[in-house]
Amino acid sequence: LAVGTPIIVPNETPCYLCDDFVCIKACKEQALVMVKREEVRMGVAILNQKHCHRWAGMDPMCDYCFDRCPLKGTAIIMDDMGPEIDDKRCAGCGICEYVCPSDPKAVIVKPL
């Protein structure tokens, strides 16, 4: 990454994909470009099923990543086994990594 480039550090503060994208409006250097919410791409979430509480059977009701994903039902889908991430629809916002209760995290966001 270039010095001064905006980044998201999911374990500290994920991007919440706010309705009015206040960060884009506040950026005086215009380094951030306005796009539709479903077109945001800053990274992609990678799921490690071995660490996932639901996939590993440690908590069959765990749905933190699915429940808190701002792209409801598109970027993360949930079946009986556990969550699946659609890497074509994932914005890379980091909320899933931020809320994941496993240690180590079952979901890690890789920046683009």
Sequence and secondary structure as in RCSB ss.txt:
>XXXX:A:sequence
LAVGTPIIVPNETPCYLCDDFVCIKACKEQALVMVKREEVRMGVAILNQKHCHRWAGMDPMCDYCFDRCPLKGTA
IIMDDMGPEIDDKRCAGCGICEYVCPSDPKAVIVKPL
>XXXX:A:secstr
  TT    BTTTB     TT HHHHH TT  S    GGG  SEEEEE TTT TTTTTS TT  HHHHH SSTTTS
EEE SS EEE TTT     HHHHH  SSS SEEEEE 
